Amino acid sequence: MKLLFINGPNANLYGLEPSGTYGRETFPDIAARCHSKAASVGAELDFRQSQDEGEIITWIQQARGTADGLIINAAGLSYTSIAILDALLAYGGPVIEVHMSNIHRREPFRNKTYTAKAAVGSICGLGPLGYELAIQAMAGICRA
């Protein structure tokens, strides 16, 4: 089973930004947790991050027919990118949306994401644990 996990803009700053909104674990620490979780559920994980909307769209398009499931934290692009939504809808496989923070307890513009429209489920507010839960859930979905 092959899973693609895409992270959007500024995710590489997890654990480094002063407000602490996203916790203390760094992006490489979170990536290591995710790879470990994927191995424990028998999945091969491709874990990526980009600041570029176009690159994210390209990755989603390339996942057609190659990734059994797609997990995405489009970060700030979650609230603005219809183009990412369109790519996710065209992907054809299951999608899970994940966010480190609880987007419903933040600024009102973060309460609704375009990417959720393409997702079978969304996980938010659980920090890095949410990333691991998304991998576990996707493995179950792909096996069903």
N, C-alpha and C positions, 0 to 999 in steps of 0.2 A: 504494500500500500504506500502510495506516494502522496505526501501532503505538502502544499505550498503555503507558507506563512509570510504574508507581506505586511511590512510596517511602513507607514508614511512619514512625512516631514517631522523632524525634530525628535523622533523616537530614539535616535542615537544619543540624545542628551539625557536619557533617563538616568537618574541617580546623580546627575551633575548640576541640574538647575536649582537655583537657590530657594525657590518657594517650597520645594519638597512635595509638590502636588502628586508626583509620580513615584514617590518613595526614594529609597537610598540605593537600591540595586541598580547597577549599571547595565547598559544595553548588552554588553558581552556576557555579564552574569545571567541575564534573562535568557539570552540565546542558549547558553549552556544548560540552563534548567529545561528549556524547551526541547533541546536535542535529547536530553536524558529521558524526559517524559515520552517523547516519540519512540525511543528505543524500547521503553518499557511496555508500550502498547503494540509493538511490532510494526512500526511505521518508519519510513524513510522521510526525513524532514528537510525541506529546502527553506531556510529562514533568511529573509532578505529585508533590506531597508533602503528607501530612496527619498530624497527631497523633491524628486521630479515627478509630477503628475503623469507626464507622457510615458516615462519609464515604467511606472506602476501599471498603466493601461497596457503597455506592451507585454509585461510579465503575465498579466491576467489573460491576455489573448493567447500567449504561448502555452498557458496551462491547459488549454482545450485539448483533450485527448492524451495529456501526459500526467496530469495531477488528478488523483482520485477525489481530493477535497481541497478547498481553499479557505484559509483563515486570513482575515484582514483586519488590521488596525490602520485605517487610512488617516488616522490622526485628524488634523485640521481640515483635510480634504473630505472627510466624512460629511461635513456640513455644507460643502460647496460644489462637489464635483458630480454633475450629472453624467459626465463622460466616464468616470469610474463606475457609476451605477450601470450604465449601458454595457460596459465591458463585463461586469459581473453577471448581468442578466444573460449575456451571450455565452458565458463560460460553459454552462450546461451541466455543471456538477454542483454538489452541495457547497454552500458558503456559510461560514460563521463569522459574524462581526464581533470584535473584542476591543474593549477600551480599558486602559489601566485605571482611570478615575471613574467615579460615578457621574456620568454626563448629565444625569437628571438633577444633581445637586449643584451644578455649576451655572454658568451664565445661561439665560434663556435660549440663546441661539444654539447652544449645544444640546438642547433637549430633543432635537429631531435630526436624524442623519439620513442622507440619501442612501447610503450603503446598506442600511437596515432593510430596505425594500427588496434587496436581492438575497437576504440571509434567511436560512432556516431557523436561526437563533442568534441571540446577542448576549454577550456577557460583558458587564461593566462594573467597575468599582472594586474589584478584588485584587488589583495590582498584578504582580507576576503570577500569582496563583490562578487568576483568570486566564492567562495565556496557557497554563498547563491544563486547566479544565477544558478549554477550547480544543486542545489537541486530543484529550481523552474523549470528548464528545464527538469530534469528527471521526475518530477511529471507529467508534460505535456506529455512527451513521453510515460510514463506508462499508462496514461489515454486514449491515442489515439488508 
